[in-house]
């Protein structure tokens, strides 16, 4: 149904690409220029036109696979959805203008010209929707993968000595992250056979009732699997907050620095640091 449009684009590919890239340079985000080389930008633009043609010339599954690959590429290049949709709109206008100049729409009966224009608009709208959907799906998947990676990095359990592990926490602790902390603590303690785990809150800006509650819960949970929890990195302002809130930390060993916490943990595992003489 739309093969005449695809054939026209294929036959006029070079001139359309040249015009389109000239127009897109006026729209280009400075950030895109910084992160995409000229060669990469041109190659990606050529792929875009090939993709449009393949929308008509290739089977549905083959085109969808191509579209997904292209969407993944432009998301990784940092091209915004606004830039992509603007590109598609400008390309459509250029193609329509070129087809009119080639008398593809004129010198016909009025109803035939309207029909051709309607078919072109339908084809372009369909292509627009497919590109936007593929981009959105790829973006969502990419964000989800990045979020999982950040979550894993946000609550790591690190074995520093035999039977001793430390979990350095940085940033705000919300309910979702607290669950991740609990899970990583329990799994890590069992995996590393830890007898003492140091929860380092040096990098946590605020310790309120909720944060303290989650820390107490985590400490009680690791104690059930045979591990002693220690809370280290308690700054004076956090100590004042804990006292003011009336939070009981009787069951948790606390120290103001990680160094003191490590020394205490070594004593709990029947070891100590001895300075070697000259």
SERO-4910 file (N, C-alpha, C, O; in steps of 0.05 Angstrom, whole numbers):
BEGIN
 pado doro    nc1    nc2    nc3   cac1   cac2   cac3    cc1    cc2    cc3    oc1    oc2    oc3
  Unk    A     16    -24      0      0      0      0     17     25      0     10     45    -12
  Unk    A     40     25     14     57     48     16     83     45      1    102     60      5
  Unk    A     85     26    -17    110     20    -31    120     43    -48    144     47    -52
  Unk    A    101     59    -59    109     82    -75    125    102    -59    143    115    -69
  Unk    A    117    106    -33    132    125    -16    160    114    -10    179    128    -11
  Unk    A    161     88     -4    187     76      3    205     77    -21    229     83    -18
  Unk    A    195     71    -45    211     72    -69    222    100    -75    245    104    -82
  Unk    A    204    120    -70    213    148    -74    235    155    -55    255    168    -64
  Unk    A    233    147    -30    254    153    -10    280    139    -18    301    151    -16
  Unk    A    278    114    -26    302     99    -34    316    112    -57    340    115    -57
  Unk    A    301    120    -78    312    132   -102    325    160    -96    344    168   -110
  Unk    A    314    174    -77    323    201    -70    338    202    -43    339    223    -31
  Unk    A    348    179    -35    359    177     -8    381    197     -3    381    210     18
  Unk    A    400    201    -21    423    218    -16    415    247    -13    424    261      5
  Unk    A    398    257    -31    389    285    -30    372    290     -5    374    310      8
  Unk    A    354    270      2    338    273     26    355    273     51    350    288     69
  Unk    A    375    255     51    392    254     75    407    280     79    410    290    101
  Unk    A    417    291     57    432    316     58    415    339     69    423    354     86
  Unk    A    391    341     58    372    362     66    364    358     95    363    377    111
  Unk    A    358    332    102    349    326    129    370    332    150    364    344    171
  Unk    A    395    324    145    416    329    164    421    359    167    428    368    189
  Unk    A    419    374    145    422    403    147    401    416    165    406    433    181
  Unk    A    376    406    162    354    416    179    358    407    208    352    423    227
  Unk    A    366    382    212    369    372    239    392    385    255    391    387    279
  Unk    A    412    395    240    434    409    254    424    434    267    435    444    287
  Unk    A    402    445    256    390    469    268    376    462    294    372    479    312
  Unk    A    367    436    296    352    427    319    369    414    340    359    408    362
  Unk    A    394    408    333    410    390    350    416    402    378    424    426    380
  Unk    A    412    386    398    418    393    425    449    394    427    462    375    418
  Unk    A    461    415    439    490    417    442    502    392    455    524    384    449
  Unk    A    486    380    474    496    356    487    500    333    468    519    318    470
  Unk    A    482    331    448    484    309    428    509    313    411    522    294    404
  Unk    A    515    338    405    539    344    389    564    336    405    584    326    393
  Unk    A    564    340    431    587    334    448    592    304    450    615    295    450
  Unk    A    570    288    452    573    259    457    572    242    432    578    218    433
  Unk    A    566    254    409    564    239    384    583    251    363    581    274    357
  Unk    A    601    234    353    619    244    332    604    249    306    582    239    302
  Unk    A    616    265    288    604    271    263    598    246    247    577    243    234
  Unk    A    618    228    247    614    203    232    592    186    243    575    176    228
  Unk    A    591    184    270    570    168    283    542    181    278    523    167    273
  Unk    A    541    207    278    516    222    274    506    216    245    482    211    241
  Unk    A    524    217    226    516    213    198    508    184    194    488    178    180
  Unk    A    523    165    205    516    137    202    488    131    215    472    116    203
  Unk    A    484    142    238    458    138    252    435    150    236    413    139    235
  Unk    A    440    173    223    420    185    207    413    168    182    390    165    174
  Unk    A    434    157    170    429    138    147    413    114    156    395    105    141
  Unk    A    419    104    179    404     81    190    375     88    193    357     71    189
  Unk    A    370    113    201    343    122    206    327    121    179    304    112    179
  Unk    A    339    131    158    325    131    132    321    102    122    300     95    112
  Unk    A    341     85    125    339     57    118    316     43    134    302     27    123
  Unk    A    314     51    159    293     40    176    265     48    166    247     31    165
  Unk    A    262     72    157    237     82    147    229     66    122    206     58    118
  Unk    A    249     61    104    243     46     80    236     17     87    218      5     75
  Unk    A    251      6    106    246    -23    113    219    -27    126    209    -49    127
  Unk    A    207     -5    136    180     -7    147    160    -18    127    140    -30    134
  Unk    A    166    -13    101    148    -22     80    158    -47     66    143    -65     59
  Unk    A    185    -48     63    196    -70     47    202    -96     61    206   -116     49
  Unk    A    202    -95     88    209   -119    103    185   -129    119    166   -114    126
  Unk    A    186   -155    126    164   -167    142    163   -155    170    183   -143    179
  Unk    A    140   -157    183    135   -144    208    156   -151    229    166   -133    243
  Unk    A    162   -176    233    181   -185    254    210   -174    248    224   -166    266
  Unk    A    217   -175    222    244   -165    215    246   -135    220    267   -125    230
  Unk    A    225   -120    213    225    -91    217    226    -85    247    240    -68    256
  Unk    A    210    -99    263    208    -94    292    235    -99    305    243    -85    323
  Unk    A    249   -120    296    276   -126    307    295   -103    300    311    -95    317
  Unk    A    293    -93    275    310    -71    267    304    -46    283    322    -31    292
  Unk    A    278    -41    287    269    -17    302    279    -19    331    288      2    341
  Unk    A    277    -42    343    286    -45    371    316    -40    373    325    -27    392
  Unk    A    331    -51    354    360    -46    354    367    -17    351    385     -6    364
  Unk    A    352     -4    333    357     25    329    350     41    353    364     60    361
  Unk    A    327     35    366    319     49    389    339     46    412    345     65    426
  Unk    A    350     22    415    370     17    436    395     34    430    407     45    449
  Unk    A    402     36    405    426     51    397    423     81    404    440     93    416
  Unk    A    400     93    396    397    122    400    392    129    430    399    151    438
  Unk    A    381    110    445    378    115    474    406    115    486    411    133    503
  Unk    A    423     97    479    450     96    489    467    120    480    485    128    494
  Unk    A    460    131    456    474    155    447    465    180    461    477    201    459
  Unk    A    443    177    476    433    200    491    414    218    475    410    241    483
  Unk    A    403    208    453    384    224    437    357    225    452    346    204    459
  Unk    A    347    249    456    322    252    470    298    244    452    300    245    428
  Unk    A    276    238    464    252    231    449    242    255    433    232    252    411
  Unk    A    246    279    444    239    303    429    255    306    404    245    313    383
  Unk    A    281    301    406    299    303    382    291    282    361    291    288    337
  Unk    A    285    258    370    277    237    351    251    243    337    249    240    313
  Unk    A    231    251    352    205    257    340    206    282    322    193    283    301
  Unk    A    222    301    330    226    324    313    239    316    286    232    326    265
  Unk    A    258    298    288    271    287    264    252    274    246    253    277    221
  Unk    A    234    258    257    214    244    240    195    263    227    188    260    204
  Unk    A    187    283    243    168    303    232    181    319    209    169    323    188
  Unk    A    206    328    213    220    343    192    225    326    167    222    335    145
  Unk    A    232    301    171    236    283    149    211    279    133    211    279    108
  Unk    A    188    276    147    163    273    133    156    297    116    146    295     93
  Unk    A    162    321    126    156    346    111    174    348     87    165    356     65
  Unk    A    199    340     89    218    341     67    209    321     45    211    328     21
  Unk    A    201    297     53    192    277     34    167    287     19    165    285     -5
  Unk    A    149    297     34    124    307     22    129    329      2    118    330    -20
  Unk    A    147    348     10    154    370     -7    167    360    -33    161    369    -55
  Unk    A    186    341    -29    200    330    -53    181    315    -71    183    317    -96
  Unk    A    162    301    -60    142    286    -77    124    305    -92    116    299   -115
  Unk    A    117    327    -80    101    347    -94    117    359   -117    106    364   -139
  Unk    A    142    364   -112    159    376   -133    163    356   -156    167    364   -179
  Unk    A    162    331   -150    164    310   -171    137    304   -184    135    285   -199
  Unk    A    117    320   -176     90    317   -188     78    290   -181     63    278   -196
  Unk    A     84    280   -157     73    255   -148     44    259   -138     28    241   -139
  Unk    A     39    283   -128     13    289   -118     -4    307   -136    -28    308   -134
  Unk    A      9    322   -154     -5    341   -170    -11    330   -198     -3    308   -205
  Unk    A    -24    346   -214    -33    338   -241    -50    313   -240    -50    297   -259
  Unk    A    -65    310   -219    -84    288   -217   -111    300   -211   -114    324   -205
  Unk    A   -131    284   -211   -158    293   -202   -156    300   -173   -140    288   -158
  Unk    A   -171    319   -164   -169    329   -136   -173    306   -116   -159    305    -96
  Unk    A   -192    288   -120   -197    267   -101   -173    247    -99   -168    236    -78
  Unk    A   -159    243   -121   -136    225   -121   -113    238   -106    -98    224    -92
  Unk    A   -110    265   -109    -89    279    -95    -94    277    -65    -75    273    -49
  Unk    A   -119    281    -57   -126    279    -28   -121    251    -18   -112    248      5
  Unk    A   -128    231    -34   -124    204    -26    -94    198    -21    -86    184     -2
  Unk    A    -77    208    -40    -48    204    -37    -37    217    -12    -21    206      3
  Unk    A    -47    241     -7    -38    256     17    -48    241     42    -33    239     62
  Unk    A    -72    231     42    -83    216     65    -66    191     70    -60    185     93
  Unk    A    -59    177     49    -43    153     52    -15    159     64     -5    145     81
  Unk    A     -4    181     54     23    190     64     21    197     93     39    189    109
  Unk    A      1    211    101     -3    219    129     -7    194    147      4    193    169
  Unk    A    -23    175    137    -28    151    152     -2    135    156      3    124    178
  Unk    A     14    133    135     39    119    136     58    132    156     71    119    172
  Unk    A     60    159    154     79    174    171     70    172    201     86    169    219
  Unk    A     44    174    205     33    172    233     39    144    245     46    142    268
  Unk    A     35    123    228     40     96    238     70     93    245     76     81    265
  Unk    A     87    104    228    116    102    232    123    118    258    139    108    274
  Unk    A    111    141    261    116    158    285    109    142    310    125    142    329
  Unk    A     86    130    310     77    115    334     95     92    340    101     86    364
  Unk    A    104     78    320    122     55    324    149     63    335    159     50    353
  Unk    A    159     85    324    185     95    334    183    104    363    201     97    379
  Unk    A    163    119    370    159    129    397    155    106    417    167    106    438
  Unk    A    139     86    409    135     63    426    161     47    431    167     40    454
  Unk    A    176     43    410    201     28    412    221     43    430    234     32    446
  Unk    A    222     70    426    240     86    442    232     85    471    249     82    489
  Unk    A    206     89    476    196     89    504    202     62    518    210     61    541
  Unk    A    197     40    504    202     13    515    232      9    521    239     -1    542
  Unk    A    249     18    503    278     15    507    287     33    530    304     24    546
  Unk    A    277     57    531    284     76    553    276     64    580    291     65    599
  Unk    A    252     53    581    242     42    606    259     18    615    266     15    638
  Unk    A    266      2    595    283    -22    601    311    -13    611    322    -24    630
  Unk    A    322      7    597    349     17    605    349     29    633    367     24    649
  Unk    A    328     45    639    326     57    665    323     36    687    334     38    708
  Unk    A    307     15    680    303     -6    700    329    -21    706    334    -27    729
  Unk    A    345    -27    685    370    -40    688    389    -23    705    403    -32    723
  Unk    A    390      3    698    407     22    713    399     24    742    416     26    760
  Unk    A    373     24    747    362     26    774    371      1    790    379      4    814
  Unk    A    369    -22    778    377    -47    792    406    -46    798    415    -55    820
  Unk    A    422    -36    779    451    -35    784    458    -16    806    475    -21    823
  Unk    A    444      7    807    449     27    828    440     16    855    453     21    876
  Unk    A    418      1    855    408    -10    880    428    -30    892    433    -31    916
  Unk    A    440    -46    874    460    -66    883    484    -51    894    496    -61    914
  Unk    A    492    -29    882    515    -14    891    509      3    916    527     10    931
  Unk    A    483      8    921    475     26    943    476     12    970    475     26    990
  Unk    A    477    -14    971    478    -29    996    495    -54    994    485    -76    997
  Unk    A    521    -50    988    539    -73    985    548    -84   1012    552    -68   1031
  Unk    A    552   -110   1015    564   -121   1039    591   -131   1031    594   -149   1014
  Unk    A    612   -120   1044    639   -126   1037    654   -141   1059    656   -131   1081
  Unk    A    664   -165   1053    680   -179   1073    708   -166   1075    722   -164   1055
  Unk    A    716   -157   1099    741   -143   1102    762   -161   1117    786   -158   1112
  Unk    A    752   -178   1134    769   -198   1147    753   -224   1148    729   -224   1143
  Unk    A    767   -245   1155    753   -270   1160    733   -266   1182    740   -258   1204
  Unk    A    707   -273   1177    685   -271   1196    675   -242   1201    657   -238   1217
  Unk    A    687   -222   1188    679   -195   1192    672   -182   1165    688   -183   1146
  Unk    A    649   -169   1164    640   -156   1140    631   -127   1147    624   -121   1170
  Unk    A    630   -110   1127    621    -82   1131    602    -75   1109    606    -82   1085
  Unk    A    581    -60   1116    562    -49   1097    563    -19   1098    551     -7   1117
  Unk    A    578     -5   1080    578     24   1080    553     35   1067    546     29   1044
  Unk    A    539     53   1081    514     65   1071    519     94   1065    530    109   1082
  Unk    A    510    103   1041    514    131   1033    487    141   1023    474    127   1007
  Unk    A    479    165   1031    454    176   1021    430    170   1038    432    158   1059
  Unk    A    407    180   1028    382    177   1043    372    148   1042    375    134   1022
  Unk    A    361    139   1065    350    112   1066    320    114   1067    308    124   1086
  Unk    A    307    103   1046    278    102   1046    269     74   1050    285     56   1055
  Unk    A    243     69   1050    232     42   1055    242     22   1035    249      0   1043
  Unk    A    242     29   1010    251     10    989    280      3    993    287    -21    991
  Unk    A    297     23    998    325     17   1002    330      1   1028    348    -15   1029
  Unk    A    314      7   1048    316     -8   1074    311    -38   1069    325    -54   1081
  Unk    A    292    -45   1053    287    -73   1047    311    -86   1033    318   -108   1038
  Unk    A    323    -70   1015    347    -80   1001    370    -84   1020    385   -104   1018
  Unk    A    373    -66   1039    394    -68   1059    390    -94   1076    409   -109   1080
  Unk    A    366    -98   1084    359   -122   1100    365   -147   1084    378   -166   1095
  Unk    A    357   -148   1059    361   -172   1042    391   -177   1038    401   -199   1041
  Unk    A    406   -155   1031    435   -158   1026    450   -166   1051    469   -182   1050
  Unk    A    441   -156   1074    454   -163   1099    451   -193   1105    471   -207   1110
  Unk    A    426   -202   1103    421   -230   1110    435   -249   1090    448   -269   1099
  Unk    A    433   -244   1065    445   -261   1044    476   -260   1047    489   -281   1046
  Unk    A    487   -236   1051    516   -232   1053    527   -245   1078    549   -257   1076
  Unk    A    514   -242   1100    524   -253   1125    526   -283   1123    545   -295   1132
  Unk    A    505   -296   1113    505   -325   1110    526   -334   1090    541   -353   1094
  Unk    A    528   -320   1067    547   -327   1046    576   -324   1055    592   -342   1050
  Unk    A    582   -302   1069    609   -297   1078    616   -310   1105    638   -308   1115
  Unk    A    595   -323   1118    598   -335   1144    609   -314   1164    627   -319   1180
  Unk    A    596   -291   1163    605   -269   1181    595   -274   1209    572   -283   1214
  Unk    A    612   -267   1229    604   -267   1256    598   -239   1267    584   -235   1286
  Unk    A    610   -219   1253    606   -191   1260    602   -176   1234    617   -179   1215
  Unk    A    581   -158   1234    577   -142   1210    575   -113   1220    560   -106   1238
  Unk    A    590    -95   1207    591    -67   1214    573    -51   1194    578    -52   1170
  Unk    A    553    -38   1205    536    -21   1188    546      7   1191    543     20   1212
  Unk    A    559     17   1170    573     43   1171    554     65   1160    548     66   1136
  Unk    A    545     83   1178    527    104   1170    540    132   1168    527    152   1170
  Unk    A    567    131   1164    582    156   1162    570    174   1139    569    198   1142
  Unk    A    562    162   1117    552    177   1094    522    181   1094    511    190   1074
  Unk    A    508    174   1115    479    178   1116    474    205   1129    481    210   1152
  Unk    A    462    224   1114    459    251   1124    440    254   1147    444    271   1165
  Unk    A    418    239   1147    398    241   1168    390    214   1179    385    196   1163
  Unk    A    389    212   1205    379    187   1218    355    195   1234    357    207   1256
  Unk    A    331    189   1224    307    195   1238    295    169   1250    308    148   1250
  Unk    A    271    170   1260    258    147   1272    256    124   1253    261    101   1261
  Unk    A    248    130   1228    245    108   1208    271     94   1202    273     70   1202
  Unk    A    292    110   1198    319     99   1191    329     82   1215    338     60   1211
  Unk    A    326     93   1239    335     78   1263    319     52   1266    331     31   1272
  Unk    A    293     53   1260    277     29   1262    286      8   1243    288    -16   1250
  Unk    A    293     16   1218    302     -3   1198    329    -15   1206    334    -39   1202
  Unk    A    347      1   1218    373     -9   1227    369    -29   1249    383    -49   1249
  Unk    A    352    -23   1268    346    -42   1290    335    -68   1279    344    -90   1288
  Unk    A    317    -66   1261    305    -90   1248    327   -107   1235    328   -131   1238
  Unk    A    344    -93   1220    366   -107   1206    385   -121   1226    394   -143   1221
  Unk    A    391   -107   1247    409   -118   1268    397   -143   1281    410   -163   1286
  Unk    A    371   -141   1287    357   -164   1299    356   -188   1279    359   -211   1288
  Unk    A    353   -182   1254    351   -203   1234    378   -218   1231    378   -242   1230
  Unk    A    400   -203   1231    426   -216   1228    433   -232   1254    447   -252   1253
  Unk    A    424   -222   1277    429   -236   1301    415   -264   1301    426   -283   1313
  Unk    A    393   -266   1288    378   -291   1286    394   -312   1269    390   -336   1272
  Unk    A    412   -302   1252    428   -321   1236    457   -323   1248    475   -332   1235
  Unk    A    459   -315   1273    484   -319   1288    506   -298   1283    529   -304   1285
  Unk    A    498   -273   1277    517   -252   1272    512   -228   1290    489   -221   1295
  Unk    A    533   -215   1299    531   -191   1316    532   -166   1298    551   -163   1283
  Unk    A    512   -149   1300    512   -124   1284    525   -102   1300    520    -99   1324
  Unk    A    540    -85   1287    552    -61   1299    544    -37   1282    545    -38   1257
  Unk    A    538    -15   1295    531     10   1282    555     29   1285    561     38   1308
  Unk    A    568     36   1263    592     53   1265    588     78   1248    571     80   1231
  Unk    A    604     99   1255    603    124   1240    582    143   1252    571    159   1237
  Unk    A    576    140   1278    556    157   1290    568    185   1297    585    187   1314
  Unk    A    560    205   1282    569    232   1287    555    245   1311    533    235   1318
  Unk    A    566    266   1323    553    278   1346    524    287   1341    507    283   1358
  Unk    A    519    298   1317    492    308   1312    472    284   1310    449    287   1317
  Unk    A    482    262   1299    465    238   1297    460    226   1325    437    217   1331
  Unk    A    480    226   1341    477    217   1369    456    233   1384    440    222   1398
  Unk    A    457    260   1380    437    277   1393    409    272   1383    390    271   1398
  Unk    A    407    267   1357    381    261   1345    369    235   1356    346    233   1363
  Unk    A    387    214   1358    378    188   1369    368    191   1397    348    179   1405
  Unk    A    383    206   1414    375    211   1442    349    226   1443    331    219   1459
  Unk    A    347    247   1427    323    264   1427    298    249   1419    276    254   1429
  Unk    A    301    230   1400    279    214   1391    272    191   1410    252    178   1407
  Unk    A    289    186   1430    284    165   1449    288    137   1437    275    118   1445
  Unk    A    305    135   1417    310    109   1404    329     92   1420    351    101   1427
  Unk    A    321     68   1426    337     49   1442    355     33   1423    345     19   1406
  Unk    A    381     35   1428    401     19   1413    416      0   1431    440     -5   1427
  Unk    A    403     -9   1453    416    -25   1473    428    -51   1462    449    -60   1471
  Unk    A    415    -62   1442    423    -88   1432    444    -86   1410    453   -106   1399
  Unk    A    452    -61   1404    471    -57   1382    496    -43   1392    495    -23   1407
  Unk    A    520    -54   1386    545    -41   1393    549    -17   1374    545    -19   1350
  Unk    A    557      6   1385    560     30   1369    588     42   1373    599     40   1395
  Unk    A    599     53   1352    624     68   1353    622     92   1335    605     93   1317
  Unk    A    640    112   1340    638    136   1324    654    135   1298    650    152   1280
  Unk    A    672    115   1295    688    113   1271    689     84   1262    685     65   1277
  Unk    A    694     80   1236    696     53   1225    721     39   1236    721     15   1241
  Unk    A    743     55   1241    768     43   1251    763     30   1279    771      8   1284
  Unk    A    749     45   1296    743     34   1323    724     10   1321    726     -9   1336
  Unk    A    707     11   1301    688    -12   1297    703    -37   1289    697    -59   1298
  Unk    A    723    -34   1271    739    -56   1262    755    -68   1285    757    -92   1288
  Unk    A    766    -50   1301    782    -60   1325    764    -76   1344    772    -97   1354
  Unk    A    740    -66   1348    721    -80   1366    712   -106   1354    709   -126   1368
  Unk    A    708   -106   1328    700   -131   1314    722   -152   1316    716   -176   1319
  Unk    A    747   -144   1314    769   -163   1316    770   -175   1344    775   -199   1347
  Unk    A    765   -159   1365    764   -169   1393    741   -189   1396    744   -209   1410
  Unk    A    719   -183   1383    696   -201   1385    701   -228   1372    689   -249   1378
  Unk    A    720   -228   1353    727   -253   1339    755   -263   1349    769   -278   1335
  Unk    A    762   -255   1374    786   -264   1387    812   -257   1372    830   -273   1371
  Unk    A    812   -233   1361    836   -223   1348    840   -193   1355    822   -180   1365
  Unk    A    863   -183   1349    868   -155   1353    891   -145   1336    907   -161   1326
  Unk    A    893   -119   1332    914   -108   1316    938   -102   1334    936    -89   1354
  Unk    A    961   -113   1326    986   -108   1341   1005    -93   1324   1011   -101   1302
  Unk    A   1015    -71   1335   1035    -55   1320   1062    -69   1321   1071    -77   1342
  Unk    A   1073    -71   1298   1099    -84   1295   1122    -64   1303   1123    -42   1292
  Unk    A   1139    -73   1321   1160    -55   1329   1182    -54   1308   1189    -74   1295
  Unk    A   1194    -29   1306   1216    -23   1288   1228    -46   1276   1247    -44   1261
***
